[in-house]
Amino acid sequence: MADDGRRGDEDDRGPGAVYQVFVKMESLLEKLKLLNYEDEVLHKHNMKNLSRHYFVSSPYLGLNPGEQFYMFTIIAAWLINAAGRLFTEPQEYDEPNATVSNILAELRAFGVKVDFPPSKLKSGSGEYICFVLDQLADKALSKRGFSFKKPIYPTESTEEESVMEDDAELTLSKVEEEMVEEPDEEEENVVDLEALKLRTTHTETETSSKPDEILESTVDAAEWNLELERVVPQLKVTFRTDNKDWRIHVDQMHQHRDAIKSSLKDTKSYLDKLQEDIGKTLEKVSSREKYINNQLEHLIQEYRNAHAKLSEAKERYQQASGRVTEKIRILAEISEELDKVKQEMEEKGSSMSDGAPVVKIKQSLTKLKQEIVQMDVRIGVIEHTLLQAKLREKSNMTRDMHATNIPEYAAGDASTFV
């Protein structure tokens, strides 16, 4: 029952399978009403009643897919709980994929075969939405002990048109008087043809026997006409038509065909006239276009020449732009080198303007002069020491010479040496 008109290719299902989802949605709505979804779901969440084709498709009703998806999750959660399984009611901002997966998991737990991906339910409408809700509604109804019984179809009796003959006028007047005295509240001014036919038959049976004497009417003709004028507006014979009768459909088809034919004649004349006007307009536009093209031929040629020159200028501009880009790159390199040189010059200038090295040089010179003075003193002391040493040595040599009696010539030589 659930898979009919839902699975399979369109070619295999037949032309009526496209509308099967409408039938399923109407059946689903009736099941939800049996489960009292108005009080348990709609009033609780302050929602509007569902229409007969709410979950069929979004473009069909101009609804918001997000709103439809939220309604689907709320009803599905309620049906799962009604079927006897604990399911947390989803919130509006929950993850759609997780919510759909949980609903399908519960549906599989009920033993329903699911052979479509969860992404089919994210649209919030379509045959898969109706399928899931319909299966859950069946489980909820079974949990509450509700079951559908086989329908009992009434026997159809063919109604034949009753023909009233002239000799049944008396019976008709009696029926009219009864209708005037006791009008029905719901079906006022409607003649029951079956009762009329039975009364007519009964009257004909009674009057079929030959009377014993000649019947003479005792009704006044003037009063009869007045009563007839009074009752005539209320005499409306209504045939209760059966929509299942094929004759009615055939008559409607003939009526529609005649209406289409009559409308087609007027429409065709209008369309022919419109086609003729459009053809003339197109011819005028074509001739005007040719005239304009001839008049503007030299301007078009000038435009083409100007466009060619513009293309050449653009090409030269692109080439010049390439050279300018190269020059800009070289300029950037030179600027970078110049910045480096400036930085070095600034460093040297800052070092030259600094007086610390001069102070250090002066201090070093002062210290050097002091060391030179000290060295001169030391050199003087050393020279004095050497002189004293030479003098002592000379005196020692003289003493030695006198002490050893050196000959005179030797002494003379020694004095000469000294």
C-alpha positions in Angstrom: 0.0 0.0 0.0 2.8 2.4 0.9 5.0 1.6 -2.1 2.4 1.9 -4.8 2.8 5.0 -6.9 6.1 5.9 -5.1 8.9 3.7 -6.3 9.9 2.7 -9.8 10.4 4.7 -12.9 7.8 7.1 -14.3 7.4 4.9 -17.4 6.7 1.8 -15.3 4.2 3.5 -12.9 1.9 4.9 -15.5 0.5 8.4 -16.1 -1.6 8.5 -12.9 1.3 7.8 -10.6 2.3 11.5 -10.6 -0.9 12.3 -8.8 -0.7 9.5 -6.3 1.0 11.8 -3.8 -2.1 14.0 -3.7 -4.2 11.0 -2.8 -1.8 9.9 -0.1 -1.6 13.4 1.4 -5.4 13.5 1.7 -5.4 10.0 3.3 -2.7 11.2 5.7 -4.7 14.2 6.7 -7.7 12.1 7.5 -5.5 9.8 9.7 -4.1 12.8 11.5 -7.6 14.0 12.2 -8.5 10.6 13.6 -5.5 11.0 15.9 -6.7 14.4 17.0 -3.6 16.3 15.8 -5.3 19.7 16.0 -5.4 19.6 19.8 -2.2 17.6 20.5 0.1 19.3 17.9 -1.3 22.5 16.3 -2.7 24.1 19.4 0.4 23.2 21.4 2.8 24.9 18.9 0.4 27.6 17.8 0.3 26.4 14.2 -2.3 26.6 11.5 -4.3 23.6 10.2 -2.8 21.6 7.3 -4.3 21.9 3.9 -5.2 18.8 1.8 -2.0 19.2 -0.3 0.4 20.7 2.3 3.2 18.2 1.9 2.8 17.7 -1.8 5.3 20.3 -3.0 6.5 23.8 -2.1 6.0 25.5 -5.5 2.5 24.1 -5.7 1.3 26.1 -2.6 4.0 28.7 -2.5 5.1 27.6 1.0 8.5 28.0 2.7 10.5 24.7 2.6 12.0 25.5 6.0 8.6 25.8 7.5 7.4 22.6 5.9 10.4 20.7 7.1 9.9 21.9 10.7 6.2 20.9 10.5 7.3 17.5 9.2 9.7 16.9 12.1 7.2 18.0 14.7 4.4 15.7 13.4 6.8 12.8 12.9 8.1 13.1 16.5 4.5 13.2 17.8 3.5 10.2 15.7 6.6 8.2 16.9 5.6 9.0 20.5 2.0 8.1 19.8 3.1 4.8 18.3 4.8 3.8 21.6 8.4 4.8 21.2 10.1 7.6 23.1 11.4 10.3 20.7 12.7 13.7 21.7 10.8 16.6 19.9 13.3 18.4 17.6 13.9 22.1 17.8 13.7 24.6 14.9 17.5 25.1 14.8 18.6 21.5 15.1 20.8 19.9 12.5 18.5 18.7 9.6 20.7 15.7 8.7 20.7 14.4 12.3 17.0 14.9 12.7 16.1 13.1 9.5 18.5 10.2 10.3 16.8 9.7 13.7 13.3 9.7 12.2 14.3 7.1 9.6 16.0 5.0 12.3 12.7 5.0 14.2 10.8 4.1 11.1 13.1 1.1 10.5 12.6 0.1 14.1 8.9 -0.3 13.3 9.8 -2.7 10.5 9.2 -0.4 7.6 11.6 -0.8 4.7 13.3 2.5 3.7 15.1 2.4 0.3 15.7 6.1 -0.2 18.5 8.4 1.1 17.8 10.8 4.0 18.4 13.8 1.7 15.0 13.2 0.1 13.4 14.4 3.3 15.3 17.7 3.6 13.1 19.5 1.1 10.2 19.3 3.5 7.7 18.1 0.8 7.2 15.4 -1.8 6.2 11.8 -2.0 8.8 10.6 0.5 7.6 13.0 3.2 4.0 11.7 2.7 5.3 8.1 2.8 7.1 8.5 6.1 4.2 10.3 7.8 1.6 7.9 6.4 3.6 4.9 7.8 4.0 6.5 11.2 0.3 7.4 11.3 -0.6 3.8 10.6 1.6 2.7 13.4 0.1 5.3 15.8 -3.5 4.2 14.8 -2.6 0.5 15.4 -1.2 1.5 18.8 -4.5 3.1 19.7 -6.5 0.1 18.5 -8.0 1.7 15.5 -8.3 -0.2 12.2 -10.0 0.6 8.9 -12.9 -1.6 7.9 -13.9 -2.5 4.4 -16.2 0.1 2.9 -19.9 -0.7 2.3 -21.0 0.7 -1.0 -24.7 1.5 -1.4 -26.7 -0.2 -4.1 -27.2 2.0 -7.0 -30.7 2.1 -8.5 -31.2 3.5 -12.0 -33.7 6.2 -12.0 -35.9 6.5 -15.1 -37.5 9.7 -16.1 -41.2 9.6 -15.2 -43.5 10.9 -17.8 -46.7 12.6 -16.6 -49.7 12.1 -18.9 -52.7 14.3 -19.0 -54.9 11.8 -17.1 -52.5 12.1 -14.0 -53.2 15.8 -13.5 -55.5 15.1 -10.5 -52.9 13.0 -8.7 -50.3 15.7 -9.4 -52.6 18.3 -7.9 -53.0 16.2 -4.7 -49.3 15.9 -4.4 -48.8 19.6 -4.9 -51.4 20.3 -2.1 -49.6 18.0 0.3 -46.3 19.7 -0.5 -47.8 23.1 0.1 -49.3 22.1 3.4 -46.2 20.3 4.7 -43.0 21.8 3.2 -39.7 20.2 4.0 -37.1 22.5 5.6 -34.1 21.1 3.8 -35.5 20.2 0.4 -38.3 22.7 -0.1 -40.0 23.0 -3.5 -38.5 19.6 -4.6 -40.8 16.9 -6.0 -39.9 13.3 -5.1 -40.3 11.6 -8.5 -40.3 8.1 -6.9 -43.2 8.9 -4.7 -45.0 10.6 -7.5 -44.4 7.6 -9.8 -45.9 5.2 -7.1 -48.9 7.5 -6.5 -49.5 7.7 -10.3 -49.3 4.0 -10.6 -51.6 3.4 -7.7 -54.1 5.9 -9.1 -54.0 4.4 -12.5 -54.7 1.0 -10.9 -57.7 2.3 -9.0 -59.2 4.1 -12.1 -58.6 1.2 -14.4 -61.9 -0.4 -13.3 -64.9 0.9 -15.1 -67.0 3.3 -13.1 -70.7 2.7 -12.6 -71.7 6.2 -13.7 -70.2 9.1 -15.6 -67.6 11.0 -13.7 -68.2 14.7 -13.5 -65.8 17.2 -12.1 -67.1 19.3 -9.2 -64.0 21.7 -9.2 -64.6 25.3 -10.2 -62.4 26.1 -13.2 -61.6 29.7 -11.9 -60.6 28.4 -8.5 -58.5 25.7 -10.2 -56.6 28.3 -12.3 -56.1 30.5 -9.3 -54.7 27.6 -7.3 -52.5 26.6 -10.2 -51.1 30.1 -10.5 -50.3 30.1 -6.8 -48.6 26.8 -6.9 -46.7 27.0 -10.2 -43.6 28.9 -8.8 -43.2 26.2 -6.2 -43.3 23.4 -8.8 -39.6 22.7 -9.5 -38.7 19.2 -10.5 -35.1 18.5 -9.5 -33.3 15.4 -10.8 -30.7 14.1 -8.4 -27.7 13.6 -10.6 -25.1 11.0 -9.9 -21.6 12.1 -10.6 -20.5 8.5 -11.3 -22.9 8.2 -14.2 -21.0 8.2 -17.5 -23.9 9.8 -19.3 -23.3 13.0 -17.3 -19.7 13.1 -18.2 -20.5 12.5 -21.9 -23.0 15.4 -21.8 -20.4 17.6 -20.2 -17.8 16.7 -22.8 -20.2 17.5 -25.6 -21.0 20.8 -23.9 -17.4 21.7 -23.5 -16.7 20.7 -27.1 -19.5 22.9 -28.4 -18.2 25.8 -26.2 -14.7 25.3 -27.4 -15.9 25.3 -31.0 -17.9 28.4 -30.6 -15.1 30.1 -28.8 -12.6 28.9 -31.4 -14.4 30.6 -34.2 -14.1 34.1 -32.6 -10.6 33.4 -31.3 -9.4 32.2 -34.6 -10.6 35.3 -36.4 -8.8 37.4 -33.7 -5.7 35.3 -34.0 -5.7 35.6 -37.8 -6.1 39.3 -37.6 -3.3 39.5 -35.0 -1.1 37.4 -37.2 -1.7 39.6 -40.2 -0.9 42.7 -38.2 2.2 41.2 -36.8 3.3 40.2 -40.4 2.8 43.7 -41.6 4.7 45.1 -38.6 7.6 42.8 -39.2 7.7 43.8 -42.9 7.7 47.5 -41.9 10.5 46.8 -39.4 12.5 44.9 -41.9 12.2 47.6 -44.6 13.0 50.3 -42.0 16.1 48.3 -40.9 17.3 48.0 -44.5 16.8 51.8 -45.0 18.7 52.6 -41.8 21.5 50.3 -42.8 21.8 51.9 -46.2 21.8 55.4 -44.7 24.3 54.6 -42.0 26.7 52.5 -44.1 29.4 55.2 -44.2 29.0 55.7 -40.4 29.4 52.0 -39.9 32.5 51.9 -42.0 33.9 54.8 -40.0 33.0 53.0 -36.8 34.9 49.9 -38.0 38.0 51.9 -38.9 37.8 53.7 -35.5 37.4 50.3 -33.8 40.5 48.9 -35.7 42.5 52.0 -34.6 41.3 51.5 -31.1 42.5 47.9 -31.2 46.0 49.0 -32.4 46.1 51.7 -29.7 45.2 49.1 -27.1 47.9 46.8 -28.3 50.5 49.6 -28.2 49.2 50.6 -24.8 49.7 47.0 -23.6 53.3 47.0 -24.9 54.1 50.4 -23.3 52.5 49.1 -20.1 54.9 46.2 -20.2 57.9 48.5 -20.6 56.6 50.8 -17.9 56.3 47.8 -15.6 59.9 46.8 -16.3 61.1 50.4 -15.7 59.1 50.5 -12.4 60.8 47.3 -11.3 64.3 48.7 -12.1 63.4 51.9 -10.3 62.4 49.9 -7.3 65.8 48.1 -7.3 67.7 51.5 -7.6 65.5 53.0 -4.8 66.4 50.0 -2.6 70.1 50.4 -3.3 69.8 54.2 -2.7 68.2 53.5 0.6 71.0 51.3 1.6 73.6 54.0 0.7 71.7 56.6 2.6 71.6 54.4 5.6 75.4 53.8 5.4 76.0 57.5 5.1 73.8 58.3 8.0 75.7 55.7 10.1 79.1 57.2 9.1 77.9 60.8 9.6 76.6 59.9 13.1 80.0 58.3 13.9 81.9 61.4 12.6 79.9 63.9 14.6 80.5 61.9 17.8 83.3 63.5 20.0 84.0 60.4 22.0 86.9 59.2 19.8 88.7 62.6 20.0 88.4 62.7 23.7 89.9 59.2 23.8 92.8 60.3 21.5 93.5 63.3 23.7 93.5 61.1 26.8 95.8 58.7 25.0 98.2 61.5 24.0 98.3 62.8 27.6 99.0 59.4 28.9 101.6 58.9 26.2 103.4 62.1 27.2 103.4 61.1 30.8 104.9 57.7 29.8 107.5 59.6 27.6 108.5 61.8 30.6 108.8 58.7 32.8 110.9 57.0 30.1 113.1 60.1 29.9 113.6 60.0 33.6 114.4 56.3 33.5 116.8 56.8 30.6 118.5 59.6 32.6 118.8 57.4 35.6 120.2 54.6 33.5 122.7 56.9 31.8 123.8 58.2 35.1 124.2 54.7 36.4 126.3 53.7 33.4 128.5 56.8 33.8 129.1 55.9 37.4 129.8 52.4 36.4 132.4 53.5 33.9 134.0 55.9 36.3 134.3 53.2 38.9 135.8 50.8 36.4 138.3 53.5 35.3 139.3 54.2 38.8 139.7 50.5 39.5 141.9 50.1 36.4 144.1 53.0 37.6 144.4 51.6 41.0 145.3 48.3 39.6 147.9 49.8 37.4 149.6 51.6 40.2 149.3 48.7 42.4 151.2 46.4 40.0 154.0 48.8 39.1 153.4 49.1 35.5 156.3 50.6 33.5 156.2 54.2 32.5 155.8 53.6 28.8 152.9 51.3 29.7 151.5 53.9 32.0 152.0 56.5 29.4 150.1 54.4 27.0 147.4 53.8 29.5 147.0 57.5 30.1 146.9 58.1 26.4 144.2 55.5 26.2 142.3 57.3 28.9 
